[in-house]
Amino acid sequence: MHGVRVGRAVKQVCYVIEECVRIVGMLVLSAAARVLPGRWAVGIANILPVFLIALPQPGLQAYWELRSAFGSSRLRSFSLAWARLARPFRDFVVHKRIAFAREDTAQWRIVERNVGAINMLRASGKPYIVAPGHFAQPTMLAMFAPQITPGRAVALSNSAPQKIRTLKDLRTWIQARTLFVAMRSCWRRPFELVLNGQDPFPSRTLLNRLLEPGNVVFIHIDAPWEGKSTKGSFRRPFAGDREHTFATGAVQLARLAQCPIISCVYLSDRDGTRVLEWGEVIRPASEPASSDVDVMNRLLDVLEAPIGEHPTQYIQEIGYGRRWNPKTRCWQDLPA
């Protein structure tokens, strides 16, 4: 019993340290983003994991997750863990620079790959859904550029906490508010943000938008399932997870609106180039049956290889039960 209490106390202390480091770090980075050159501010962001790397959560957890998922050496796993811990701080710097009008997104170099399918959707002028995964957030903003998404962009996101009860709530509120300001202001173009948790009927709002010509709806399909029931969800292996639960909402909307859906992987090259890699256009069947799961599997399959090849740009948990094989470019179950 005494050991359990000590364990809980240690966990609580680590939680407080982690959240305080993140909050103070963001306050420091906010000032840096306002007055320092971008590279200097990002350099500070790259240093901040020094205060997190030795904590059981998130530092050692990130280390062991990456060691399990990639089978790398200790030094390589440590390096990957450091980069993943730095990612939220780096993204925060870019978002703040956009909010302070110090980042000129018009100067970004954006490269698209596999553009044949997406060009057909653009030329049609009809609504469609873009289904990306959760990669580095500043690169996500490239999808909303006028030359990439003509017409009106509509993005679904979780809302910031309505009430601040914990340190995590405060940190999440700061991050979310900063991201939302960046999303609305980065391109100075028609843009709508539908917030799950604030909009009482987000699915209905998105469906209405998909019935209007020229609208493009963005829904990240790899978000963790938070529903209390299993309705509208399914389980499958994904990246480093043996089993992961996903919502089928994006495909249900495409079916109800009878509009196409297309996957997109957004990544950043070492020189800062934003790369958008488009998948195939999928037109969901009008009958529900099991077609929603089939379409979701096709969309999620597209995300797995980029996670294995660019783990430091993926911002969701990768998992422990499977390992990336760079030769076959696929994830394989680890021995039980």
C-alpha positions in Angstrom: 0.0 0.0 0.0 2.8 2.3 0.9 4.5 1.6 -2.5 1.3 2.5 -4.3 1.1 5.8 -2.5 4.7 6.6 -3.3 4.1 5.7 -7.0 1.1 8.0 -7.2 3.0 10.8 -5.5 5.9 10.4 -8.0 3.5 10.4 -10.9 1.8 13.5 -9.7 5.1 15.3 -9.2 6.2 14.4 -12.7 2.9 15.6 -14.1 3.3 19.0 -12.4 6.9 19.3 -13.6 6.0 18.4 -17.2 3.1 20.8 -17.4 5.0 23.6 -15.8 7.9 23.1 -18.2 5.5 23.2 -21.1 3.6 26.3 -19.9 6.7 28.3 -19.0 8.4 27.1 -22.2 5.5 28.5 -24.3 5.6 31.8 -22.5 9.4 32.1 -23.2 8.9 31.0 -26.8 6.1 33.5 -27.2 8.4 36.3 -26.3 11.2 34.8 -28.5 8.8 34.5 -31.5 7.9 38.2 -31.2 11.4 39.7 -30.9 14.0 37.1 -32.2 14.8 35.8 -35.7 12.9 32.6 -36.5 15.9 30.4 -36.4 16.9 31.6 -32.9 13.4 31.1 -31.5 13.3 27.5 -33.0 16.8 27.0 -31.5 15.4 27.7 -28.1 12.5 25.3 -28.7 15.1 22.6 -29.6 16.7 23.0 -26.2 13.6 22.8 -24.0 13.4 19.0 -24.0 16.4 19.0 -21.7 13.8 19.6 -18.9 11.6 16.7 -20.0 13.8 13.9 -21.3 14.6 12.4 -17.9 11.0 12.4 -16.6 9.2 9.0 -16.7 6.4 10.9 -18.6 6.9 12.1 -21.3 10.7 11.6 -21.7 11.4 8.0 -20.9 8.0 7.0 -22.3 9.0 8.6 -25.7 12.4 6.9 -25.5 11.0 3.4 -24.9 8.1 3.9 -27.4 10.6 4.7 -30.2 13.1 2.0 -29.1 10.3 -0.5 -29.4 8.8 0.8 -32.7 12.1 1.2 -34.5 14.5 -1.1 -32.8 17.2 1.6 -32.9 20.3 1.9 -30.9 20.1 3.7 -27.5 21.7 6.9 -29.0 19.3 6.9 -32.0 16.3 6.3 -29.8 17.4 9.1 -27.5 17.8 11.4 -30.5 14.3 10.5 -31.9 12.7 11.0 -28.5 14.4 14.4 -28.1 13.1 15.5 -31.5 9.6 14.4 -30.7 9.6 16.2 -27.4 10.8 19.3 -29.2 8.1 19.1 -31.9 5.3 20.9 -29.9 7.6 23.7 -29.0 8.9 24.1 -32.6 5.3 24.2 -33.9 4.3 26.7 -31.2 7.1 29.1 -32.4 5.8 29.0 -36.0 2.2 29.6 -34.9 3.2 32.5 -32.7 5.3 34.1 -35.5 2.2 33.8 -37.8 0.0 35.4 -35.1 2.5 38.2 -34.7 2.7 38.7 -38.5 6.4 37.9 -38.4 6.1 34.7 -40.6 5.4 35.4 -44.3 3.6 32.3 -45.4 3.5 33.7 -48.9 7.2 32.9 -49.1 6.7 29.3 -48.2 7.8 26.8 -50.8 5.0 24.3 -51.2 5.5 21.2 -53.4 2.7 18.8 -54.3 3.0 15.2 -55.3 0.5 12.9 -57.2 -1.5 16.0 -58.2 -3.6 14.4 -61.0 -6.5 13.3 -58.7 -6.6 16.5 -56.7 -6.4 18.7 -59.8 -9.6 17.0 -61.1 -11.4 17.7 -57.8 -10.3 21.4 -57.9 -11.4 21.8 -61.5 -14.8 20.3 -60.8 -15.7 23.1 -58.3 -17.7 20.5 -56.3 -17.2 19.9 -52.6 -14.9 17.2 -51.3 -13.2 16.0 -48.1 -9.4 16.0 -47.4 -8.4 13.3 -44.9 -4.9 13.8 -43.6 -3.1 12.4 -40.5 -1.6 14.4 -37.6 1.8 15.4 -38.8 3.7 18.7 -38.0 1.1 21.4 -37.6 2.8 24.3 -39.4 3.1 22.1 -42.5 -0.7 21.4 -42.1 -1.3 25.1 -42.8 0.1 24.7 -46.3 -3.0 22.8 -47.2 -5.1 26.0 -46.7 -3.1 28.1 -49.1 -5.3 29.6 -51.8 -3.4 27.9 -54.6 -3.8 24.5 -52.9 -7.4 24.9 -51.7 -9.4 27.2 -54.0 -12.8 28.2 -52.7 -13.7 27.9 -49.0 -11.7 25.8 -46.6 -13.5 24.3 -43.6 -11.5 22.5 -40.9 -12.7 20.4 -38.0 -10.8 20.5 -34.7 -11.3 19.9 -31.0 -12.1 23.1 -29.2 -9.9 24.6 -26.5 -10.9 23.8 -22.9 -13.9 25.9 -21.9 -12.9 25.9 -18.3 -9.3 25.8 -16.9 -9.3 23.3 -14.0 -5.8 21.8 -14.3 -2.4 22.7 -15.6 -3.0 20.5 -18.6 -6.2 22.5 -19.4 -4.2 25.7 -19.2 -1.4 24.3 -21.5 -3.9 22.9 -24.0 -5.8 26.2 -24.0 -2.7 28.2 -24.8 -1.7 25.8 -27.6 -5.1 25.5 -29.1 -5.8 29.3 -29.1 -2.4 30.0 -30.7 -3.1 27.3 -33.4 -6.5 28.7 -34.1 -5.2 32.2 -34.6 -2.6 30.9 -37.0 -5.1 28.8 -38.9 -7.4 31.8 -39.4 -4.8 34.4 -40.2 -2.0 32.6 -42.1 -3.5 33.1 -45.6 -6.0 35.9 -45.3 -8.6 34.0 -47.2 -12.1 32.6 -46.5 -11.7 30.0 -43.8 -14.1 28.3 -41.3 -13.1 26.4 -38.2 -15.7 24.0 -36.8 -14.9 23.2 -33.2 -15.9 19.9 -31.8 -17.0 20.6 -28.2 -18.1 24.1 -29.0 -20.4 23.5 -32.0 -23.3 21.4 -30.6 -23.8 19.6 -33.9 -20.4 19.6 -35.8 -21.4 16.7 -38.0 -24.5 18.6 -39.2 -22.5 21.7 -39.8 -19.9 19.8 -41.9 -22.6 18.0 -43.8 -24.3 21.4 -44.7 -20.9 22.7 -45.9 -20.5 19.6 -48.1 -23.8 20.4 -49.8 -22.5 23.8 -50.9 -20.4 24.1 -54.1 -16.7 24.9 -53.8 -16.3 24.0 -50.1 -13.4 21.7 -49.0 -13.7 20.1 -45.6 -10.6 18.9 -43.7 -10.9 16.0 -41.2 -8.0 14.3 -39.6 -8.8 10.6 -39.7 -6.3 9.3 -37.2 -7.6 11.2 -34.1 -8.0 9.0 -31.0 -11.5 7.7 -30.6 -13.0 9.3 -27.5 -16.6 7.9 -27.7 -18.1 6.0 -24.9 -19.7 3.5 -27.2 -18.3 1.6 -30.2 -21.0 2.8 -32.6 -19.4 4.6 -35.5 -15.9 3.2 -34.8 -13.8 0.2 -35.6 -10.4 -1.3 -34.5 -7.4 -2.2 -36.5 -3.6 -2.3 -36.2 -2.0 1.0 -37.0 1.7 2.1 -37.0 3.2 0.8 -33.7 -0.2 -0.2 -32.2 -1.5 -3.7 -32.4 -5.0 -2.3 -32.0 -6.2 1.2 -32.4 -9.8 2.5 -32.4 -10.8 5.0 -35.1 -14.0 6.8 -35.9 -15.6 6.4 -39.3 -17.2 9.9 -39.2 -15.3 11.3 -42.1 -16.3 8.5 -44.4 -19.9 8.6 -43.2 -20.1 12.4 -44.1 -18.7 11.6 -47.5 -21.3 8.9 -48.1 -24.2 11.1 -46.8 -23.1 14.1 -49.0 -22.1 11.8 -51.8 -18.8 13.6 -52.3 -15.3 12.3 -52.9 -12.7 11.9 -50.2 -8.9 12.1 -50.7 -6.0 11.4 -48.3 -3.1 13.8 -47.8 0.2 13.4 -46.1 1.9 16.7 -45.3 5.6 16.8 -44.4 8.4 19.2 -44.1 11.8 18.7 -45.9 15.1 19.6 -44.3 15.2 22.9 -46.3 11.8 23.9 -45.0 9.9 23.0 -48.1 6.3 22.0 -47.3 5.4 18.7 -49.2 1.8 17.6 -49.8 1.5 14.1 -51.0 -2.0 13.3 -52.3 -3.6 9.9 -52.4 -6.3 8.5 -54.6 -9.8 9.9 -54.9 -12.3 7.6 -53.2 -16.1 7.9 -53.8 -17.9 6.1 -51.0 -20.8 3.9 -51.8 -24.3 5.1 -51.2 -25.1 2.0 -49.1 -23.6 2.0 -45.6 -23.0 -1.7 -44.9 -19.3 -2.3 -44.2 -18.1 0.1 -46.9 -17.3 2.8 -44.4 -14.6 0.6 -42.7 -13.3 -0.5 -46.1 -12.8 3.2 -47.1 -11.3 4.1 -43.8 -8.8 1.2 -44.1 -7.7 2.5 -47.5 -7.2 6.0 -46.2 -5.3 4.9 -43.0 -3.1 2.6 -45.0 -1.7 5.6 -46.8 -0.5 7.2 -43.5 1.5 4.2 -42.0 4.6 4.4 -44.2 5.1 8.2 -43.7 4.9 7.6 -39.9 7.6 5.0 -40.1 9.8 7.2 -42.3 9.2 10.5 -40.5 8.4 9.6 -36.8 9.6 13.0 -35.5 7.0 14.8 -37.6 4.1 12.6 -36.4 2.4 14.2 -33.3 0.2 11.3 -32.1 1.5 8.3 -30.1 3.1 5.7 -32.3 2.7 2.7 -30.1 4.7 -0.2 -28.7 3.3 -3.5 -30.2 4.7 -3.3 -33.8 8.0 -2.4 -35.4 8.8 -0.5 -38.6 10.7 -2.5 -41.2 12.4 0.1 -43.5 13.2 -2.6 -46.1 9.6 -3.6 -46.7 8.2 -0.2 -45.7 5.6 -1.7 -43.5 4.9 -2.3 -39.8 5.2 -5.8 -38.4 4.0 -7.3 -35.1 6.5 -7.8 -32.3 6.8 -11.2 -30.7 4.3 -11.5 -27.8 
